[in-house]
Amino acid sequence: MAKAEHTSDARVLVGIDISKHRHEVLIAVPGKSRRRRLTITDTTDDFMRLISILREYGLPVRVGFEATGNYHRVLMYHLGVAGFDLKLVSSVALARIREALHNSWDKNDPKDAQVILHMLQIGAVQIFQDPMVAGTNDIQELSKTH
């Protein structure tokens, strides 16, 4: 069996399925075949716990997620401030790839985290810019009003 070597571009990949009260997290570390699965609640304490877990790996971290309503905003703000690379996954692309990979319409949160992680690995992601950090939050909120 070939020995896996870490290169300078090795990074921890994190797929997060966002929901209202809890988020499913799947972590892939270079050189390890098993992935780590976590469920975190929508609290600052759990956000800080996730950040400390990701920092313990000592590698750059890329986080992929599907924006769900406004539920992703607080978690992504914390992860962005922590210095992690944030990537947005298209909802339509996620549904199509999930259907192609699993040959089923069945949907659940751990499966979505797995598909998001796969999309990170193949590069089927978009750039995410946090409106609070970019200074566009007021414009975004005004555009939502009728």
Contacts in CASP RR format, 6 or more apart in sequence:
PFRMAT RR
TARGET T0000
AUTHOR 0000-0000-0000
METHOD contacts of the structure
MODEL  1
MAKAEHTSDARVLVGIDISKHRHEVLIAVPGKSRRRRLTITDTTDDFMRL
ISILREYGLPVRVGFEATGNYHRVLMYHLGVAGFDLKLVSSVALARIREA
LHNSWDKNDPKDAQVILHMLQIGAVQIFQDPMVAGTNDIQELSKTH
4 30 0 8 1.000
4 31 0 8 1.000
6 30 0 8 1.000
6 31 0 8 1.000
10 30 0 8 1.000
10 31 0 8 1.000
10 59 0 8 1.000
11 30 0 8 1.000
11 59 0 8 1.000
11 60 0 8 1.000
11 61 0 8 1.000
11 62 0 8 1.000
11 85 0 8 1.000
12 27 0 8 1.000
12 28 0 8 1.000
12 29 0 8 1.000
12 30 0 8 1.000
12 54 0 8 1.000
12 57 0 8 1.000
12 59 0 8 1.000
12 60 0 8 1.000
12 61 0 8 1.000
12 62 0 8 1.000
13 27 0 8 1.000
13 28 0 8 1.000
13 61 0 8 1.000
13 62 0 8 1.000
13 64 0 8 1.000
13 117 0 8 1.000
13 120 0 8 1.000
13 121 0 8 1.000
14 25 0 8 1.000
14 26 0 8 1.000
14 27 0 8 1.000
14 28 0 8 1.000
14 54 0 8 1.000
14 61 0 8 1.000
14 62 0 8 1.000
14 63 0 8 1.000
14 64 0 8 1.000
14 84 0 8 1.000
14 117 0 8 1.000
14 120 0 8 1.000
15 25 0 8 1.000
15 26 0 8 1.000
15 27 0 8 1.000
15 63 0 8 1.000
15 64 0 8 1.000
15 65 0 8 1.000
15 113 0 8 1.000
15 116 0 8 1.000
15 117 0 8 1.000
15 120 0 8 1.000
16 23 0 8 1.000
16 24 0 8 1.000
16 25 0 8 1.000
16 26 0 8 1.000
16 63 0 8 1.000
16 64 0 8 1.000
16 65 0 8 1.000
16 75 0 8 1.000
16 113 0 8 1.000
16 116 0 8 1.000
17 23 0 8 1.000
17 24 0 8 1.000
17 65 0 8 1.000
17 66 0 8 1.000
17 109 0 8 1.000
17 110 0 8 1.000
17 112 0 8 1.000
17 113 0 8 1.000
17 116 0 8 1.000
18 65 0 8 1.000
18 66 0 8 1.000
18 67 0 8 1.000
18 68 0 8 1.000
18 71 0 8 1.000
18 72 0 8 1.000
18 75 0 8 1.000
19 68 0 8 1.000
19 71 0 8 1.000
19 109 0 8 1.000
20 42 0 8 1.000
20 71 0 8 1.000
21 41 0 8 1.000
21 42 0 8 1.000
22 39 0 8 1.000
22 40 0 8 1.000
22 41 0 8 1.000
22 42 0 8 1.000
23 39 0 8 1.000
23 40 0 8 1.000
23 41 0 8 1.000
23 42 0 8 1.000
23 75 0 8 1.000
24 37 0 8 1.000
24 38 0 8 1.000
24 39 0 8 1.000
24 109 0 8 1.000
24 110 0 8 1.000
24 112 0 8 1.000
24 113 0 8 1.000
25 37 0 8 1.000
25 38 0 8 1.000
25 39 0 8 1.000
25 40 0 8 1.000
25 50 0 8 1.000
25 113 0 8 1.000
26 35 0 8 1.000
26 36 0 8 1.000
26 37 0 8 1.000
26 38 0 8 1.000
26 110 0 8 1.000
26 113 0 8 1.000
26 114 0 8 1.000
26 116 0 8 1.000
26 117 0 8 1.000
27 35 0 8 1.000
27 36 0 8 1.000
27 37 0 8 1.000
27 38 0 8 1.000
27 53 0 8 1.000
27 54 0 8 1.000
28 35 0 8 1.000
28 117 0 8 1.000
28 121 0 8 1.000
29 35 0 8 1.000
29 36 0 8 1.000
29 57 0 8 1.000
29 59 0 8 1.000
30 59 0 8 1.000
35 117 0 8 1.000
37 110 0 8 1.000
37 113 0 8 1.000
38 50 0 8 1.000
38 53 0 8 1.000
40 46 0 8 1.000
40 47 0 8 1.000
40 49 0 8 1.000
40 50 0 8 1.000
42 71 0 8 1.000
42 74 0 8 1.000
42 75 0 8 1.000
44 78 0 8 1.000
47 74 0 8 1.000
47 75 0 8 1.000
47 78 0 8 1.000
47 79 0 8 1.000
48 78 0 8 1.000
50 79 0 8 1.000
51 78 0 8 1.000
51 79 0 8 1.000
51 82 0 8 1.000
54 61 0 8 1.000
54 82 0 8 1.000
54 84 0 8 1.000
55 82 0 8 1.000
60 85 0 8 1.000
61 83 0 8 1.000
61 84 0 8 1.000
61 85 0 8 1.000
62 84 0 8 1.000
62 85 0 8 1.000
62 87 0 8 1.000
62 120 0 8 1.000
63 76 0 8 1.000
63 79 0 8 1.000
63 84 0 8 1.000
63 85 0 8 1.000
63 86 0 8 1.000
63 87 0 8 1.000
64 86 0 8 1.000
64 87 0 8 1.000
64 88 0 8 1.000
64 89 0 8 1.000
64 116 0 8 1.000
64 117 0 8 1.000
64 119 0 8 1.000
64 120 0 8 1.000
64 125 0 8 1.000
65 72 0 8 1.000
65 75 0 8 1.000
65 76 0 8 1.000
65 86 0 8 1.000
65 87 0 8 1.000
65 88 0 8 1.000
65 89 0 8 1.000
65 116 0 8 1.000
65 128 0 8 1.000
66 72 0 8 1.000
66 88 0 8 1.000
66 89 0 8 1.000
66 90 0 8 1.000
66 91 0 8 1.000
66 94 0 8 1.000
66 112 0 8 1.000
66 116 0 8 1.000
67 88 0 8 1.000
67 91 0 8 1.000
73 130 0 8 1.000
73 132 0 8 1.000
76 86 0 8 1.000
76 128 0 8 1.000
76 130 0 8 1.000
77 130 0 8 1.000
77 132 0 8 1.000
77 133 0 8 1.000
79 86 0 8 1.000
80 86 0 8 1.000
80 130 0 8 1.000
80 133 0 8 1.000
81 133 0 8 1.000
86 128 0 8 1.000
86 130 0 8 1.000
87 120 0 8 1.000
87 125 0 8 1.000
87 126 0 8 1.000
87 127 0 8 1.000
87 128 0 8 1.000
88 125 0 8 1.000
88 126 0 8 1.000
88 127 0 8 1.000
88 128 0 8 1.000
89 116 0 8 1.000
89 119 0 8 1.000
89 120 0 8 1.000
89 124 0 8 1.000
89 125 0 8 1.000
89 126 0 8 1.000
90 126 0 8 1.000
93 119 0 8 1.000
93 124 0 8 1.000
94 112 0 8 1.000
94 115 0 8 1.000
94 116 0 8 1.000
94 119 0 8 1.000
97 115 0 8 1.000
97 118 0 8 1.000
97 119 0 8 1.000
97 124 0 8 1.000
98 107 0 8 1.000
98 111 0 8 1.000
98 112 0 8 1.000
98 115 0 8 1.000
99 105 0 8 1.000
101 115 0 8 1.000
101 118 0 8 1.000
102 111 0 8 1.000
102 115 0 8 1.000
119 125 0 8 1.000
129 136 0 8 1.000
131 137 0 8 1.000
131 140 0 8 1.000
END
